[in-house]
Amino acid sequence: MSDLENQVEEVKSSFDRAVVSIATTDALQKLKVQYLGKKGALTVLLKSLGSLSPEERPLAGETLNALRDALEQKIEDKRQTLIRAEDAEAEALGRVDVTLPPRGRPAGAFHPVAQTMHEIVAIMQGLGYSVALGPEIEEDYYNFECLNMPSWHPARDMQDTFYFPDSEESDGETSKRRLLRTHTSPVQVRAMLRYGAPLRIVCPGRVYRRDNDPTHSPMFNQLEGLLVEKDVSFSVLKGSLIELMNGFFGRELKSRFRASYFPFTEPSMELDIECVECGGKNSNCRVCRGTGWLEVCGMGMTHPFVIRAGGIDPEEYNGFAFGMGLDRMAMLKYGINDLRYLFDGNVSYFLSGRDA
Ligand code: PHE
């Protein structure tokens, strides 16, 4: 064995011996300096290349570079193991410092749902929409009645509602009953009354329903869209939503529009996009359950009843509306497989990006 080969072997085995006893990321950093730092063992060997003959140099250089790559890889593997162990230990001791920036992501990163909301709003702003907001504590009138859902309407049951106990039906005045809005659609009429036509708005926000299981949370996020103009056709709605989905997922997706029903749009549709997880190729896919399609958005041409409630003449103006779940969009884009991760405040999932 040549002198250099001996030295390489020596560095390798002394590193391997040292790395097994390392127990903290700080100690690992010191070890890295010992071997790869300016005066590190490997660096000294690399410097000695200069004293070799031109014939010996290429092979020796190759050997030393391979050693450097191997050491760097071992250090990185060890670092990942230590980070996991340190996170788990800190968590077990209840010592997670939530003021620290998350590892592996830039400090100040948004929550995935907020990130999703910003991305969708930005795309819609590019199509000429502005942002409008409405109250989370709503009146029965805006949440239901003016959306063509009178008190007897069966569609109200689809949205099991949290009513405020102190606003029980009194004197037959259901319309003033207070509730937590069950969707972002009440912002439609509020915005029409406030801004008139023509109008293009998106309304992101929290909504509430009596629902709680792995795919439903009593609080979740929606984004509503509303356009009111003259002679609007369904093809504009289709085009805008295809643009939105392709923009959000960053590629051209197959899509299909299915007939559906909402009391406040006529006709009504639902948009399905091709499964972003398996592309329709996996019959056991956990995201699309093998159907190849994902339901992402309800929509339709705004019902004249709703336009009129917004103080606008439906003979002169028409339009469309759509509504989607922002949490679902975030889960699809970021591969999060349980809705509860988004809301339960268990930081370990986001700290190390592993399945909690
Ligand atoms: N508000 C509906 C829901 O929550 C979605 C929707 C909005 C449908 C606008 C059509 C138009 O399910």
Boltz pocket constraint, residues with backbone or C-beta under 6 A from the ligand:
constraints:
  - pocket:
      binder: B
      contacts: [[A, 182], [A, 183], [A, 184], [A, 185], [A, 224], [A, 225], [A, 262], [A, 265], [A, 269], [A, 298], [A, 299], [A, 300], [A, 321], [A, 322], [A, 323], [A, 324]]
      max_distance: 6.0
